[in-house]
Amino acid sequence: MEFSPQLLERAHYWMRFTRAFDDRLSALFKQGKLVGGLFSQIGHEAISVGAALALDDDDVIAPLHRDVGAYFVRGMTPARVMSQYLGRETGPSRGRDVNMHGCGDLSLNIVGFISHLPQTLPVAVGIAHAFKLKREPRVAMNFFGDGASSEGLVHEAMNWASVFRVPMIFIVENNRYAYSTPTARQMRVENIVDRAAGYGMPGVVVDGNDFFEVHETTVQVVEHARKGEGPVLIECKTMRMRGHAIHDNMSYVPKELLAEWEQRDPIARLELRLREMGLLDDAKQTELMARVVRDLDAAQAFAENAPFPDPAQLTQGIYAV
């Protein structure tokens, strides 16, 4: 597969921006400016950006809290996402939820999620089934983690998708820990993707820290589903480089394991490849990082100057009271 300079430039920007966004949110949390907690996606940038860039605008995506890059790629502005974290009226949930919970926008074909992470899978499968019934050449993509993969709803969704051959892409982000539980204590199979065979669907394992591998594989799988050949499960192997949330010091993770994965940082690997391809040098890197800081500062300023929601409108835009 050929990777155009324009695609790689876009991927580089969003992966760098997502990392900087994560660091900025950590600082704002320590200043007491965030509403709720903070879930880091450091180490997941190649997955969220690489997979999202494989979709067309008409396709539907259901990302989670460690997929902030996917929200950005799909058109949700950093100002809106920052507003969500600061609990402002200008966030996607209009200040009615915290973190990335409820951070969907159907006008951008983004399905928001709730704390029970597998809950969006049957929604996304239903959307994919609708595409098939309407004979629309569109696909749906849903992310979930290794911990969520042990929930019954995941299996129900995968079974339905396979039985009816709907255009669905399942992406499981295996970052080795479901909160503090390692995958070896959750399941006996070596790869989560081994379960795909039980549903009669293809599955593939990719290096989740390699943007090129994630993107190329996802492009191929999306085409497979778009042609009416049914769903596919992709397992992206990675490592969660921060705790489950900002309150978690992840003391249960061996330091040597983190050190090993630090050497496989997805952004550093992308930038090394870009330099080898002649698409990145020190001047371009400096220019890109300056752009990231400018855009990040603008997003923060927008959110901090935005109003909090009006308490009198608390019950507006919700399904039940």
Number of C-alpha atoms within 10 A of each C-alpha: 9 7 10 9 12 9 11 18 15 14 24 23 16 24 29 19 23 26 20 17 27 18 14 16 20 17 13 15 18 10 9 10 14 21 17 13 15 21 19 24 25 22 23 31 30 33 34 30 28 30 28 27 20 19 21 12 14 14 22 24 28 23 27 27 22 22 26 26 31 27 27 20 20 21 14 19 14 24 21 23 26 27 32 28 26 27 28 27 19 21 29 23 23 22 22 20 19 22 20 28 20 21 26 21 16 10 9 16 17 22 21 21 20 15 11 10 21 25 17 23 26 19 16 24 26 18 21 27 21 16 20 20 10 10 10 13 15 25 32 30 27 23 26 25 21 23 22 19 22 15 14 10 17 19 19 14 21 26 18 17 27 23 13 12 20 28 32 36 28 25 24 23 27 25 20 19 22 18 14 14 14 16 20 11 9 14 14 9 11 9 14 24 23 15 17 20 11 13 15 16 20 18 19 18 18 18 16 28 26 23 26 21 19 24 25 16 19 25 18 13 25 25 17 18 22 22 12 17 16 24 33 29 24 24 26 27 21 23 24 23 20 18 20 18 14 15 11 13 11 18 9 13 18 9 10 9 11 15 11 11 16 14 10 17 20 24 22 15 16 20 18 15 14 17 12 11 10 9 14 16 13 9 8 11 14 11 10 17 15 12 14 20 15 11 16 20 14 14 19 22 14 17 24 17 10 17 15 18 16 11 7 7 8 13 11 10 10 8 6 6 6
